[in-house]
Amino acid sequence: MAYKLLFVCLGNICRSPSAENIMNHLVEKQGLSDKIICDSAGTSSYHIGASPDSRMSAAAYNKLGFKLRGEARQFQVSDFKEFDLILAMDEDNYHQIIKLDRYGEYDDKVRLMCDFCTKFTLKEVPDPYYGGTEGFHQVIDLLMDACSGLLEYVKQKYL
């Protein structure tokens, strides 16, 4: 049975689809695509059905050599049961997710993405949406670090 990861940000067009695509890239490189499954969602309904932000996709392509794929969707309560680990990009996303867990059943499944960083010391993945190009590049670097750490965590603990 595959281990399922869900990456969550506000709109599901910048940070969480980047994390999903980066993690899928790392998982494929290690031949673990049958063991680790990734998805992403947003806490808001702002961009349902939208592709990843073109500026975010350009940053991923410039830094990593691939374009982001996916379609934005909103986080659902059923995601608590569907996924083994839910990774929030920032404190606000974290609290929005936890608020949907009315009985506190799934608290142990929800973590901050930056908990898995090994190089960066930021506690949250900043939202680059209203900033310039550099912010998108910073998010890619930060997520590469966090996804690498997360992959090692999942391999050691669950595979």
N, C-alpha and C positions, 0 to 999 in steps of 0.2 A: 504494500500500500504506500502510495506516494505521500510525502510530507508537503503540506500546502501552506504557502505564504501569501498574505495579502498586505499590500503596501497602500497606505491611505494618506491623502493630503486634503486640501480644501476642495478644489475643483476637479481633480483627477486629469489635469492636462499638462502639468509641469513636473512636479517632484515625484509623485507616485508612479506615473507611467515610466519615468526615467529609471526609478528604482527597479520596477518590474522588468524593463528591457535589459538593464545592466545585469541584474541577477540572472535572467534567462541566458544571457551571453556567457557569464561565468559558469553557470550550471552546464551549458552545452559544451564549453571548452573542457570540462572535467568529465564529460560523458555521463552526467547524472540526470539527464532530462526525464528519464523514467522514474526517478526517485524524488525529485523536487519539482513542484508545480507552483507557478507564480501568477498572481493577478493583481489588479489595482482598483481602487475606488476612491471616491471623494465623499467628504462629509456633507457637502452641499449638492444641490440639484442644478447649479448654474450652467454646467456644460455637458449635460447628459447627451451622449451620442457623438460628441466632438472628438476629433483626432487630437493627438498631443500638440501642444503649442509649437508653432513653426520655429520660434526662437530657441526653444528647448531642444527641438529635434536637430536644429543646425548646430547647437553646441555639442550634442552627443555625436553627431557626425564628424565635426571638427576634431574632437578629442579622442573618440573611440572608433570612428570609421563605420558606424552604422546609424541608420535612421530609426526613430522611435515608431513603434507600431502600437495600435490599440484604439479603443473607443471608450470615452469616459462613461462611467456609471456611478450611481450613488451607493454608498455603504448601506447594507440592509441588515436587520437584526439576524436574519438567517445566516449571515456570514460568520457569526460567532461559532455556529456548529460546523459550518463548511470548512473553516480554515484552522490550522494548527497554531499559527502564530500571526498576529495582526500587528503591523508595524506603522506607527503614527509618525509623521514627519515633524510635528511640533507639539508643544503642550496643549494648544488649543484643539488640534485634531484629536489628541489623546483623550481630552476631557469630553469632547463631543461623542467619541466612540463609547467611552465608559458610561456616559449618561444613558445610552441606549440599552445597557446591561442592567436592567432594573433590579435584579436580585443579586448582582455581584458574582454570578456564576463563572464568568469568563475573564475576570480581572487578570489572572495569571497568563492569559493568552495575548494580552495587549502590552506592547513595549514601544519605547521610543527608538526610532531608527538609529540615532546617533549613539545609542548604548553599545553598538557594535563597531564603532570606529576604533581603529588602532593607531592612526596618525593624527587625525584632527581632534581638537578638544571641544569643539562646539557641542552644545547640548541639544540643539534643534537644527533641522535643515531649513535654512531661510527660504522664504517664498520669493522667487526672482521676478514674479509677474510684472510688477510696476517699476522694476529697475532696468539697468542697462545690460549689455552683452556680458560684461564681466561676472555679473551675478549668476547667469545661467552656467557659465564655465565653472564657477566656484561650486555650484550645486552638483555638477557632473563629477568633479574631483571628490567632493565630500561623499557622494553616493557610491563611487567606486570603492572608497575606503570602507564605508559602512557595509556594503554588499560583500566585500571580500571577508570582512570579519564575521558577518552573518553566515556566510557559506561555511566557514570553518566551524562556527558554533553548531550549526545544523549537522554537519558531518560528524563531529565529535559526540554530540548528544543523542542524535536520532538515527544515524545511518550505520 
